[in-house]
């Protein structure tokens, strides 16, 4: 951080740092891990979600849109963590990203030839076809699931940016509550619409899929802030997609990805509700360990 020179007016208080929290995608286990990590940080005295040290901006992609909406609702982290460490019902629906879906993603990367929006169009078209063929849950079923994960259905007053990708054009769209016709429920449902696994979500005249079709974090949406903390359950630079460090070059930032214990807890299927409790607890432990690094970043 740059310090004022000797001739600076020391009677003038320094302007507060602008700080952003970026919450990446990562399925059901990603929601649990991010919630646990945030609670662990708060338990160590670094609460980036509330009070004077709260992030000025929250960016949420996919699982991160759920966590972002939850923390911006004002629900205490302890309550959110308690929900994640409560075992799921035995009849809770289970999903997975099948090898067939992964093959479609790989094909899309090849066809994209380095063009990120072309990749988004491929995944969008694939998602529309799968939903039309009845290979995904219905929209009603998805809205019921998303509704059960939100603490509030109202857009928060504090800045929250939720990322979605237009299934037809492949372009990123940022939903932030400024459009009165887009509800928070719509935004989160669309941001969590994993192509080929869950149905695309119609909003206005368009149809939208997971913001993760552009990036695991979309961290560049926070690049106008001085300090950026990124929680990235799943984030890679592959094909035209860029991971958070590449999107935040020149910005003072810290990326927290699952450590060995968290990766073990999360397991192979990020959509498995049976892994959420272990993922939340591992995230909490990792948050305690990372607190000093985050404190240094946050200022």
HUMO-V781942 format. One record per pair of residues at least 4 apart in sequence whose C-alpha atoms are under 7 Angstrom apart, sorted by sequence separation. I is the first residue (numbers start at 1). J is the second residue. D is the distance in whole Angstrom. If there is no record, write none. Layout:
BEGIN
i | j | d
I | J | D
I | J | D
END
This chain:
BEGIN
i | j | d
4 | 8 | 6
26 | 30 | 4
27 | 31 | 7
28 | 32 | 7
29 | 33 | 6
30 | 34 | 6
31 | 35 | 6
32 | 36 | 6
33 | 37 | 6
34 | 38 | 6
35 | 39 | 6
36 | 40 | 6
37 | 41 | 6
38 | 42 | 6
39 | 43 | 6
40 | 44 | 6
41 | 45 | 6
42 | 46 | 5
50 | 54 | 4
60 | 64 | 4
61 | 65 | 5
63 | 67 | 7
64 | 68 | 6
65 | 69 | 6
66 | 70 | 6
67 | 71 | 6
68 | 72 | 6
69 | 73 | 6
71 | 75 | 6
75 | 79 | 7
76 | 80 | 7
77 | 81 | 6
78 | 82 | 6
79 | 83 | 6
80 | 84 | 6
81 | 85 | 6
82 | 86 | 6
88 | 92 | 6
97 | 101 | 6
98 | 102 | 6
99 | 103 | 6
100 | 104 | 6
101 | 105 | 6
102 | 106 | 6
103 | 107 | 6
104 | 108 | 6
105 | 109 | 6
106 | 110 | 6
107 | 111 | 6
108 | 112 | 6
109 | 113 | 7
112 | 116 | 7
115 | 119 | 6
116 | 120 | 6
117 | 121 | 6
118 | 122 | 6
119 | 123 | 6
120 | 124 | 6
121 | 125 | 6
122 | 126 | 6
123 | 127 | 6
124 | 128 | 6
125 | 129 | 6
126 | 130 | 6
127 | 131 | 6
128 | 132 | 6
129 | 133 | 6
130 | 134 | 6
131 | 135 | 6
137 | 141 | 6
138 | 142 | 6
139 | 143 | 6
140 | 144 | 6
141 | 145 | 6
142 | 146 | 6
143 | 147 | 6
144 | 148 | 6
145 | 149 | 7
146 | 150 | 7
166 | 170 | 5
182 | 186 | 6
183 | 187 | 6
184 | 188 | 6
185 | 189 | 6
186 | 190 | 6
187 | 191 | 6
188 | 192 | 6
189 | 193 | 6
194 | 198 | 5
202 | 206 | 6
203 | 207 | 6
211 | 215 | 7
212 | 216 | 5
219 | 223 | 7
237 | 241 | 5
238 | 242 | 7
242 | 246 | 6
243 | 247 | 6
244 | 248 | 6
245 | 249 | 6
258 | 262 | 5
259 | 263 | 6
260 | 264 | 6
261 | 265 | 6
262 | 266 | 6
263 | 267 | 6
266 | 270 | 6
275 | 279 | 6
276 | 280 | 6
277 | 281 | 6
278 | 282 | 6
279 | 283 | 6
280 | 284 | 6
281 | 285 | 6
282 | 286 | 6
283 | 287 | 6
284 | 288 | 6
285 | 289 | 7
286 | 290 | 6
287 | 291 | 6
290 | 294 | 6
291 | 295 | 6
292 | 296 | 6
293 | 297 | 6
294 | 298 | 6
295 | 299 | 6
25 | 30 | 7
41 | 46 | 5
42 | 47 | 4
48 | 53 | 6
49 | 54 | 4
60 | 65 | 4
70 | 75 | 7
97 | 102 | 7
130 | 135 | 5
131 | 136 | 5
137 | 142 | 7
165 | 170 | 6
166 | 171 | 5
177 | 182 | 7
182 | 187 | 7
193 | 198 | 5
202 | 207 | 4
237 | 242 | 4
242 | 247 | 7
258 | 263 | 6
41 | 47 | 6
47 | 53 | 7
48 | 54 | 5
49 | 55 | 6
112 | 118 | 5
130 | 136 | 7
165 | 171 | 6
166 | 172 | 6
193 | 199 | 6
201 | 207 | 5
202 | 208 | 6
222 | 228 | 7
236 | 242 | 7
237 | 243 | 5
47 | 54 | 7
48 | 55 | 6
112 | 119 | 5
165 | 172 | 5
166 | 173 | 7
193 | 200 | 6
200 | 207 | 6
201 | 208 | 5
236 | 243 | 5
60 | 68 | 6
164 | 172 | 6
165 | 173 | 6
200 | 208 | 5
201 | 209 | 7
235 | 243 | 5
163 | 172 | 7
164 | 173 | 5
200 | 209 | 5
266 | 275 | 6
58 | 68 | 6
109 | 119 | 6
163 | 173 | 6
164 | 174 | 6
190 | 200 | 7
265 | 275 | 7
108 | 119 | 6
163 | 174 | 5
190 | 201 | 5
162 | 174 | 6
163 | 175 | 6
175 | 187 | 6
189 | 201 | 7
161 | 174 | 6
162 | 175 | 5
265 | 278 | 5
266 | 279 | 5
108 | 122 | 6
161 | 175 | 6
162 | 176 | 6
195 | 209 | 6
265 | 279 | 5
108 | 123 | 7
161 | 176 | 5
194 | 209 | 6
195 | 210 | 7
217 | 232 | 7
160 | 176 | 6
193 | 209 | 5
194 | 210 | 5
193 | 210 | 5
262 | 279 | 6
265 | 282 | 7
105 | 123 | 7
190 | 208 | 6
191 | 209 | 6
192 | 210 | 5
216 | 234 | 6
217 | 235 | 7
190 | 209 | 5
191 | 210 | 4
216 | 235 | 5
190 | 210 | 6
191 | 211 | 5
262 | 282 | 5
182 | 203 | 7
261 | 282 | 6
262 | 283 | 6
49 | 71 | 6
155 | 177 | 6
232 | 255 | 7
227 | 251 | 7
228 | 252 | 6
229 | 253 | 6
230 | 254 | 6
231 | 255 | 6
232 | 256 | 6
233 | 257 | 5
162 | 187 | 7
219 | 244 | 6
223 | 248 | 6
226 | 251 | 7
227 | 252 | 5
228 | 253 | 5
229 | 254 | 5
230 | 255 | 5
231 | 256 | 5
232 | 257 | 5
233 | 258 | 6
164 | 190 | 6
215 | 241 | 6
226 | 252 | 6
227 | 253 | 6
228 | 254 | 7
229 | 255 | 6
230 | 256 | 6
231 | 257 | 6
164 | 191 | 5
214 | 241 | 6
215 | 242 | 6
216 | 243 | 7
217 | 244 | 6
220 | 247 | 5
163 | 191 | 6
215 | 243 | 7
219 | 247 | 6
220 | 248 | 6
223 | 251 | 6
155 | 184 | 6
162 | 191 | 7
219 | 248 | 7
154 | 184 | 6
153 | 184 | 6
31 | 63 | 5
35 | 67 | 7
153 | 185 | 6
30 | 63 | 6
31 | 64 | 7
21 | 55 | 6
20 | 55 | 5
28 | 63 | 7
19 | 55 | 5
20 | 56 | 6
21 | 57 | 6
22 | 58 | 6
23 | 59 | 6
24 | 60 | 6
25 | 61 | 5
27 | 63 | 5
31 | 67 | 6
19 | 56 | 5
20 | 57 | 5
21 | 58 | 5
22 | 59 | 5
23 | 60 | 5
24 | 61 | 5
25 | 62 | 5
26 | 63 | 6
18 | 56 | 6
19 | 57 | 7
20 | 58 | 6
21 | 59 | 6
22 | 60 | 6
23 | 61 | 6
24 | 62 | 7
25 | 63 | 5
39 | 77 | 6
147 | 185 | 7
24 | 63 | 7
25 | 64 | 5
39 | 78 | 7
24 | 64 | 5
166 | 206 | 7
167 | 207 | 6
23 | 64 | 4
166 | 207 | 6
167 | 208 | 5
39 | 81 | 7
125 | 167 | 6
166 | 208 | 5
167 | 209 | 6
124 | 167 | 4
125 | 168 | 7
146 | 189 | 6
165 | 208 | 5
166 | 209 | 7
124 | 168 | 6
164 | 208 | 6
165 | 209 | 5
23 | 68 | 7
35 | 80 | 7
36 | 81 | 6
120 | 165 | 7
164 | 209 | 6
165 | 210 | 6
35 | 81 | 6
121 | 167 | 6
143 | 189 | 7
164 | 210 | 5
165 | 211 | 5
120 | 167 | 7
121 | 168 | 6
164 | 211 | 4
121 | 169 | 6
163 | 211 | 5
165 | 213 | 7
121 | 170 | 4
120 | 170 | 4
119 | 170 | 7
120 | 171 | 7
32 | 84 | 6
117 | 169 | 7
118 | 170 | 6
117 | 170 | 4
117 | 171 | 6
136 | 196 | 7
139 | 199 | 6
136 | 197 | 6
137 | 198 | 6
138 | 199 | 7
136 | 198 | 5
137 | 199 | 7
136 | 199 | 6
130 | 196 | 6
127 | 195 | 5
131 | 199 | 5
126 | 195 | 7
127 | 196 | 5
126 | 196 | 6
227 | 297 | 7
124 | 195 | 7
227 | 298 | 7
123 | 195 | 6
127 | 199 | 7
128 | 200 | 6
127 | 200 | 6
75 | 151 | 7
73 | 151 | 6
73 | 152 | 6
70 | 150 | 6
69 | 150 | 7
70 | 151 | 6
73 | 156 | 6
66 | 150 | 7
72 | 156 | 6
124 | 209 | 6
72 | 158 | 7
120 | 213 | 6
120 | 214 | 7
101 | 196 | 6
65 | 162 | 6
116 | 214 | 7
97 | 197 | 7
58 | 159 | 6
59 | 160 | 6
60 | 161 | 6
61 | 162 | 6
57 | 159 | 5
58 | 160 | 5
59 | 161 | 5
60 | 162 | 5
61 | 163 | 5
56 | 159 | 7
57 | 160 | 6
58 | 161 | 6
59 | 162 | 6
60 | 163 | 7
66 | 188 | 6
65 | 188 | 6
116 | 240 | 5
114 | 239 | 6
115 | 240 | 6
116 | 241 | 7
65 | 191 | 7
114 | 240 | 5
62 | 191 | 5
63 | 192 | 6
61 | 191 | 6
62 | 192 | 4
109 | 239 | 6
62 | 210 | 6
62 | 211 | 6
61 | 211 | 5
62 | 212 | 6
61 | 212 | 6
61 | 217 | 6
96 | 269 | 6
96 | 271 | 6
95 | 271 | 6
94 | 271 | 7
95 | 272 | 6
94 | 272 | 6
94 | 273 | 7
88 | 273 | 6
88 | 274 | 7
25 | 212 | 6
87 | 277 | 6
25 | 216 | 6
86 | 277 | 7
24 | 216 | 6
25 | 217 | 6
84 | 276 | 6
85 | 277 | 4
24 | 217 | 4
84 | 277 | 6
23 | 217 | 6
22 | 217 | 7
85 | 280 | 6
84 | 280 | 6
22 | 219 | 6
34 | 231 | 7
20 | 222 | 6
30 | 233 | 6
20 | 225 | 6
19 | 225 | 6
18 | 225 | 5
19 | 226 | 6
20 | 227 | 6
21 | 228 | 6
22 | 229 | 6
23 | 230 | 6
24 | 231 | 6
25 | 232 | 7
26 | 233 | 5
18 | 226 | 5
19 | 227 | 5
20 | 228 | 5
21 | 229 | 5
22 | 230 | 5
23 | 231 | 5
24 | 232 | 5
25 | 233 | 6
26 | 234 | 5
17 | 226 | 6
18 | 227 | 6
19 | 228 | 6
20 | 229 | 6
21 | 230 | 6
22 | 231 | 6
23 | 232 | 6
24 | 233 | 6
25 | 234 | 6
29 | 266 | 6
30 | 270 | 7
29 | 270 | 5
28 | 270 | 6
29 | 271 | 7
27 | 270 | 5
28 | 271 | 5
26 | 270 | 6
27 | 271 | 5
28 | 272 | 7
32 | 276 | 5
36 | 280 | 4
40 | 284 | 4
44 | 288 | 6
28 | 273 | 6
35 | 280 | 7
36 | 281 | 6
39 | 284 | 6
40 | 285 | 6
46 | 291 | 6
29 | 275 | 6
33 | 279 | 5
37 | 283 | 4
41 | 287 | 5
29 | 276 | 5
32 | 279 | 6
33 | 280 | 4
36 | 283 | 5
37 | 284 | 4
40 | 287 | 4
41 | 288 | 5
44 | 291 | 6
28 | 276 | 7
32 | 280 | 4
36 | 284 | 4
40 | 288 | 5
33 | 282 | 7
34 | 283 | 6
37 | 286 | 6
38 | 287 | 6
46 | 295 | 6
29 | 279 | 6
33 | 283 | 5
37 | 287 | 4
41 | 291 | 5
END
